[in-house]
Amino acid sequence: MTLLWACILWVFCSATVATLPMRLQYIPGVILLIAAPVLIILIGLQVGWLYSLLALAAFVSIFRNPLRFLLAKLRGQNPEVPK
């Protein structure tokens, strides 16, 4: 039951962060970006891997632009940061 509340809290936090101006989204966004894989793994362990895969698909959909930015940085490219 705690996992359910943690996931619900994560969703509400991500919706709140999305309403912030772009310059204020970075720190909370990184925290959410780090917390999501932990929650997804816990979902897989407690509920089942099918639900974990669904959560992973939702995570990639929500964070597609930050993930593209991180991949470009890892490749050595210099992507443009949104203002």
NORUR-V22510 format. One record per backbone hydrogen bond with DSSP energy under -0.5 kcal/mol. CO is the residue of the C=O (numbers start at 1). NH is the residue of the N-H. Records with the same first field share a line. If there is no record, write none. Layout:
CO = NH + NH
This chain:
1 = 5
2 = 6
3 = 7
4 = 8
5 = 9
6 = 10
7 = 11
8 = 12
9 = 13
10 = 14
11 = 15
12 = 16
13 = 17
14 = 18
15 = 19
16 = 19
17 = 20
21 = 24 + 25
22 = 25 + 26
24 = 28
25 = 29
26 = 30
27 = 31
28 = 32
29 = 33
30 = 34
31 = 35
32 = 36
33 = 37
34 = 38
35 = 39
36 = 40
37 = 41
38 = 42
39 = 43
40 = 44
41 = 45
42 = 46
43 = 47 + 48
48 = 52
49 = 53
50 = 54
51 = 55
52 = 56
53 = 57
54 = 58
55 = 59
56 = 60
57 = 61
58 = 62
59 = 63
61 = 64
63 = 67
64 = 68
65 = 69
66 = 70
67 = 71
68 = 72
69 = 73
70 = 74
71 = 75
72 = 77
73 = 76
77 = 79
